[in-house]
Amino acid sequence: MITLKPTQQEDLKHVQSLWNDGEVMQYVGFKNGIGITMDKLKTWLTHIQSNKHTEHFCIHHDQLGFLGETFYALDLKHDIASLDIKLFKKGRGKGVAYYALSHSINTVFDQGLVSKVYVDPSLENLKALKFYDKLGFKAKERPTFLEPGDTYFELDKETWLARES
């Protein structure tokens, strides 16, 4: 059974191992992990917990333990939320990513927080590109209000709800 829970202090050792894993972080430009310290993670968590427009979740499985993370960050001015997910290899190919990211998408749409969500995966991460396509994300021109990036895939609430029914 997969569970998602808002990230707390006791989860930081898991987040640290995820972020410092080069295999996990290779597609975001860190082939050796990011080398995050526990002190920096504590500061990060304080910021996340104080920001009512961001939610970070740890993903756990009854038998497999900690599998990864997912989060959303709202941009209310532009009516959009950024999404991300990272999983250890042991969590891939089991429906975990679909379950976890769908949870974030449903949360922001069901609560009427924004009308669009986006992801910006690496073009080298072919499995992620296929996964986002399966969820209904479509490649679009990257909005100018975002920092420069190579990709931008968007999903609107109407498309998400139509595909879910």
Beta strands, then each sheet from edge to edge (+ up, - down):
strand 1: 2-6
strand 2: 54-61
strand 3: 65-75
strand 4: 80-87
strand 5: 116-119
strand 6: 138-139
strand 7: 153-156
sheet 1: 1+ 2- 3+ 4- 5- 7+ 6-
end
